[in-house]
Amino acid sequence: MWKYEKKLQFPINIKNPNPKLAKIIISQYGGADGELGASLRYLSQRYIMPYPELKAVLTDIGTEEYDFISYL
């Protein structure tokens, strides 16, 4: 179903690290409205879904949101 390749989509060259900007970016992924929060909401909502087809959709969306986090 999914093909896992641990490589970046585009090559990255960091010449001047910026810790302040990194902190802001990480907060967008891990904050209350970040990717991890969204992923956990989708995955927890699937347990009360009455239709199996919709359960599968929530599982797919939740795992894709979580997969996006693993690239960090």
Backbone torsions as a table, in degrees:
resi	resn	phi	psi	omega
1	MET	NA	-50.4	176.4
2	TRP	-116.0	147.5	175.9
3	LYS	-111.0	119.6	-175.6
4	TYR	-97.8	117.1	174.1
5	GLU	-130.0	120.2	-178.1
6	LYS	-88.8	76.6	175.2
7	LYS	-146.7	153.6	-178.6
8	LEU	-78.8	151.1	179.8
9	GLN	-69.7	-36.9	178.5
10	PHE	-128.6	143.8	177.8
11	PRO	-65.8	146.5	-177.9
12	ILE	-124.2	130.8	173.2
13	ASN	-123.8	111.3	179.4
14	ILE	-98.4	112.7	-179.4
15	LYS	-93.4	-40.7	-179.2
16	ASN	-127.9	98.5	178.5
17	PRO	-63.3	143.0	-179.9
18	ASN	-128.6	94.4	-176.8
19	PRO	-61.4	-33.8	-180.0
20	LYS	-65.1	-45.4	178.1
21	LEU	-65.5	-38.7	178.2
22	ALA	-60.9	-39.3	179.2
23	LYS	-63.9	-39.9	178.8
24	ILE	-66.4	-43.7	-179.2
25	ILE	-64.3	-44.7	179.6
26	ILE	-62.7	-36.6	179.6
27	SER	-64.2	-30.0	177.8
28	GLN	-69.0	-31.8	179.6
29	TYR	-83.6	-37.6	-172.8
30	GLY	-105.5	-4.1	-178.9
31	GLY	-72.9	-174.9	-178.5
32	ALA	-61.9	-32.7	179.7
33	ASP	-104.5	21.1	-176.8
34	GLY	-88.3	-174.8	-177.0
35	GLU	-65.6	-39.9	-179.5
36	LEU	-64.8	-42.7	178.0
37	GLY	-61.1	-42.7	178.7
38	ALA	-63.3	-43.5	-179.8
39	SER	-60.4	-45.7	-179.2
40	LEU	-67.5	-34.4	176.6
41	ARG	-65.1	-44.8	178.1
42	TYR	-61.3	-44.5	-176.0
43	LEU	-70.5	-30.6	178.8
44	SER	-80.8	-30.1	179.0
45	GLN	-69.4	-21.9	-178.2
46	ARG	-65.9	-23.5	-177.3
47	TYR	-72.5	-22.1	179.5
48	ILE	-103.9	4.3	-179.2
49	MET	-76.4	126.0	-175.8
50	PRO	-77.4	-20.8	-175.6
51	TYR	-105.9	129.2	-178.0
52	PRO	-59.7	-33.3	-179.6
53	GLU	-65.7	-41.3	179.2
54	LEU	-72.5	-32.0	174.2
55	LYS	-59.7	-42.4	-179.9
56	ALA	-66.0	-38.5	178.8
57	VAL	-64.8	-45.1	178.6
58	LEU	-63.3	-36.8	177.1
59	THR	-64.0	-44.5	179.7
60	ASP	-62.9	-45.3	-179.7
61	ILE	-64.6	-45.1	-179.5
62	GLY	-62.1	-41.1	179.6
63	THR	-72.2	-32.0	175.9
64	GLU	-68.3	-40.0	176.3
65	GLU	-62.6	-43.0	-179.6
66	TYR	-67.8	-36.1	179.1
67	ASP	-62.9	-35.3	179.0
68	PHE	-62.7	-35.4	179.5
69	ILE	-66.1	-34.6	-175.6
70	SER	-67.1	-13.6	176.7
71	TYR	-77.6	-11.7	178.1
72	LEU	-76.4	NA	NA
